[in-house]
Amino acid sequence: MGANRMTKDEIESCLRSLEVSRGDVVFFHSSLKSIGQVEGGPDAVIDAFLETVGESGTLVLPALCMYDWEKLGREGVEKAWDIRTTPAYVGLIPETFRKRPGVIRSDNPTHSVTAFGRDAFEITKDHRIARGGEWAANRPIWASTGAFGDNSPWDRLCRLDARYMLIGVDFNSCTLLHHVQAVHLERDQRKKDAHAPWPEFDFRWMGGKLEETGIVRTGMIGNARTRLMRCRELVDAALDVLREVG
């Protein structure tokens, strides 16, 4: 296997070595550049995942959006958002996937996801009515209403116990940890303080804590160090860490 120039088949082999298999629901954050040269570019990476999970599986990618918050504010961001055309800013693979025929996008101006496969509709359908931690003091302006929490795609990924991957990126890119923040507020903090602040923690620090638990599997896709976890284990373990530190 050539680590400097990957083929679709070689990427599939890497995925199988990480125990990604037919029928899985898979979400990943990625850096295409970190993988190395890929024959076929981002489409080859997407096709490798789709062929590995098969028709009974589902592929989900982030479609997070960037805005000039100082100029637009929350109301302006809502008006600027267009589920059909607003681009993802989290890399070439997610943006390529967003434009593919049959891909479904969830309806949230800041933290939408895109999905294709058996569970795509179930994962994306209720993002507009999702709620989690909107009441928190100092909730970050970039966390739009319903971005995380109950009925969000992040919640659905946990219910389905999807595989969650970081390909060539570290835990600073782990958006599911924002869902952890919202869940921690609703499950643990609200009963103590109806105006609890949005929980702040360093994502790389949390990643280290998660790795200490043994729930993180590691491997390589080309030159990219890849981490793989189960969504439910990730969220539960992160919540345990936050409870321990108070």
Order of alpha helices (4+ residues) and beta strands (2+ residues): beta-alpha-beta-alpha-beta-alpha-beta-alpha-alpha-beta-beta-alpha-alpha-beta-alpha-alpha-beta-beta-alpha
